Amino acid sequence: MDVQNVLIPGGGGAAGIGAIKSLKMCKHQGKIVASDSNLLSAGFYLADKGYVVPPANSPSFFREAMKLLEKEEIEVILPTSGYDILPYSKNKKILERKNIIPVVSDYAILEHCLNKMKFYEVLQKRFDLPYTTTNPAEINAYPCVVKPIFGKGSKNISICKNEADVHKALALKEPMLLQEYLPGIEYTIDVLSDLEGNPLLAVPRERVEIKAGISSKGRIVFNTEIQNECLRLAKYLGIQGPSCMQMKCDSEGRPKIMEVNPRLGGATIMATYAGVNFPELILKLVNSGDIELPTIKNISMIRYYSEIILDAKGKLVKV
């Protein structure tokens, strides 16, 4: 089949906006529909249509999402939101029976990725990860990192220089873990697997500057070791579709795996400019099950703010 209508959940986030822009850059002929729980989401004004939906953890989320999916005759859901992927994954069979393809990994895989402590426990014996624990007594070197087990972006992450800093960071009322501090270069690797979980390609980029957990400046790097390790990780986890993986180097320059986000990333648009348009490739996989792997260009990216202007009634004035 030829895909016509695509839903981009998380239309207010950087990943959602990047996915919309990527589809427009490849001259996608069908409707591009964005959804978000916030009325003031930029993706609503960049896509062909936008819909406000309940938060992903709301009991009414999937019911309301199904209404827009059926109304707009959506055929493919592209994952960009770390929240929305959960209910869409849980309901994959329901969606597929209605001929809607959610390009998202199975729920058990998401659980392994989104729970950072479980992620460490599952992978520590097979991959090189920073030492991770929930017990402060097991930390014997500073600085260390304290972060939420279910965190997203850089929210509530602390670099602790001593035991007092650790206790202060752990005072937050959410499950936290403690992790070895890695002082070196940080990478995000955009990885694409087919819908059966076979890894196809990996595009590493150095995170030169980071704001609110998202790359504001970056450059494509060619590192076969990093690419092969991320493809091996995607295969081991059984990731289906896109994922963005985080790696950071220790004091000896050795990259270690930090986390896997089983969706398009906030700066995956950089891969598009480097000649690897993930949304376009995903739709080709849906249509034919096969793609020709593109050549990766060596580029750098600098991001800046842009504006969408609405009138007093919320109507679009200028993009």
N, C-alpha and C positions, 0 to 999 in steps of 0.2 A: 504494500500500500504506500501511497504518498501522503506523508503527514501534512495536515493543513493547519490545525488549531492546537496551540501549545499554551499551557498554563505555567507561569513563573510564580511560585509561591515566594513570599518574602520580598515583595516588590519594592519595599522601602530600604532594603539593605544593599550594600555594595555588590554582593554576589548576584542579587536579583537584577540590579541595574546593568551589571556587566553582561548578564545573560541576554537581556533585552537588546542591548547594543550589539552583541555578537550576532544575534539572529538578523538584525537589520543590516549588518555589514555583509552577511552572506545572501542578502536579498530574499529572505524567507517570504514565501508567497501567501501563507495562511495567516490567520489571526494570531496575535500575540496578546495574551490576557495575563494581567498581573493580579495577585491577591495579597492582602496584608491586613493586619488587625488595626492598623492606624490609618485614618482617613487621609492624613497629610503624608502620603508616601509618594516619593518622586516617580517610582515605576508606573503609577497610575497614569501619569501624563506623558510617559515615554512609550508605553504599550498602546495597543489599539483600544483596549478596555481595561478598567480596573474595578475590583470588587473588595469591599471591606468584609472580612470574615472574623468570627470570634477568635480569641487566642487559641493556639494549638492545643493547650491543655484543658480547654473548655469541653464539657460533655456534648455541647451542641456543634463543635467545630466540624466534624466530618459530615453531619447532616446538612449543614449550611454549605459546605464545600461541594457536596454532591449536587446541590441545586445549581450552582454556577457551572459545574462541569457539564451537566446535562443541558443547561440553557445555551451554553456557548459551543456545545458539541466538541469538547476538548478530547483530543486523541492521545496526547502525551503530556505528562507532568515532569518538568525538569527541576530537580532539587537544588535550592539555593539557601533555604532556611534550616538552621540546626534544630528548630522546633517542629516545623511542619513535616519533616521527613518521618517523624515517629508515627503519627496517625496514618499517613499515606502508606508506610511500610506495613503497619498492622493490618491494613485493609486492602492489601495488594490483590488478593483473590477476588474480592468484591469488585474492585475496579477493572480487573482484567476480564471478568465476566461481562462487563459493560463495554468492552473493547477500548478501555482507557489504559494506557501503559504508564505506570509510575516508574520512572527510571531511578530507582532507589534500592539499596541493598535490603536483604531480609532482616527482620527485626532483631534476631539474635546477634547478627553482626553489628547492628547499630548499638546494641547494649554493650558490646565489648569495646566499642570506640568511644562512646559518650561518657562512660564511667571510667575516669582516668586511672583509678586504682585497679579495677578489673583488667583494663588494658595492659597495665604493667604486669599483673599476675599471669595473664595469658601468654604474653610475649617474651618475658624476661629471659627465658632459657634458650630462646631461638634467635633473638635479635639484640642488638646493642642499644640499651636504653639507659637513661640516667637512673641512679639508685633512687627508689621511691618507697616511702613508708607512711603509715598513719601514726607512728609512735615517736614522739619527740626524743625519747631516750636513745633512739637508734641513730640519731644525728651526731656525728663526732667531728664534723668539719664545717666551718663557716667561711663565707656566707652560704646560706641554703635558700631554697625557694619554698614558700608556702602558697598553695593555690587551692581553689575549690575542686572537689572531685568531679562535680558536674558543671564546671565553669565554661564560659564561652568568651572569646576575645581575651582581653587583659584585665577584666573586672576582678577586683579583690585579690590580685596576685601581689605578693610581697617578697622582696629580697631581704632576708633577715641576716644581720651581722652578728647576732649573739642570741643567747637563750631568752633574754627579755623580749627581744623583737619577735621571737617565735611565739611566745605566750600571748603577746598582743595580737598577732595575726590570727592565732587560733581562737580568739575570743569571738569572732564572727559566728553568727548562729546558722551555720551551714556546714556540711561535711567537708573537711579539709584534708589535704595530704602534704607531706614534706618531701622535697626532692633535691637531689644533687644540683648544685649551681653550675651551669655551663657558661663560661665567659666568652666563647668564640663566636664565629660567624653563624648567623641563622639563615636557614633556607626554608622556603615553601616549595613543595614539589607537586605540581598538578599531574594527577595520574588518571588515565582512562582505561577502564576495563570494558569488555563487551557485556551483553546482558546475561551471559552464562557464567561470568566471573573469571574470564580469561584476560589477564592484563595485556594491554596493547602498546602503550607509550607512557613516558614520564617526562615532564618538562620542569627541570629545576630552575629556581630563581632565587637569587640572593636578596634578602630583605635588608636593603640599605638603610631605610628609615621606616619606623612603624609609628602609627598614631591610632590609639584606641584599638589595638590588636590587628589592624589592617595595614598592609604595605602602602606607604605613600610614595616611596621611591624604591626602585628595584632594578635588577638586571638579570637577564637570562645567563645561566652558566652551563657549560658543557662538562659534566662530571659523570663518567660511565659508572663509577663505583656507587654514587648516590642513586642514579637511575636504576641500576640493576637491583640494588637493595630495596628500593620502593616497589618495583615490580614484583619482587619476591614476597614482600609484605602484603601487597594487594592480593596476590595469589593465595597466600596462606590464610588470610582473613576471609577470602571469598567475596571481596568487594564487587558489586555490580554497578556499572556506570562510572560516574566521576567521583574522585576523591581528591582532597588536598592534604598533604602530609607535611608535618613540621619536623625539621631536624636542626640541631644546633651542635656546634663543635665544643669539645672539652678543652682543657688547657693545653693539650698536646695536638690540637687541631683535628681530632678524630670526631666525625659527625655521629651523633646519637639520635635515635628516633624519639621525638617528644609526644606526638599525638597524630591521630588520623581523623579527619573530618570527612565522613562519607557523603559528600555533596560537592557542588561547585564552590570555589573559594571566593573570598572578597576581592582578590586580585587576579582571578583566573582570566580576566579580560586581557592581561598582559600576554598570556599564551596566544590569544586571538591575534594580537598585533605581531606576535612572533611567528605567525603562519599556521597555528594550531587552534582552530576555532572549535572549542569543545562542544557547544550547543549544536553547531552544524554537524559535527562528526557523530554526535549522539543520535540525531534524527536520521542520519544515513544508516546507522546501526539498526535503528528501529525499522526502517524501510526495507533494507536488504540483508541485514545481519553481517555485513562485511564493509570494510573501508580500506582505502589506500592510505598508508601512513604518510603524513606530510613531512616536509623538511622543516626543521626548527631554525628560525633566524636568530642571530645574536643581536638583541636589542636591550636598551634600558628604558625605564618608564618613570616619569615624574607626574604625580597627580596634583590637581588643584581643584578648588571649589568652583562650582557653576551654579546658576540660579534657575529656578522655575517660578514664574510670577503668576499669581492667581488674583482675580478680582474679589470684591466684597462677598460675592455669592459662591466663591470657590471655583469659578470657571477659569480655564487656562487662558492667560493673556500672552505669555511668552515663555519659550523654552530656550 
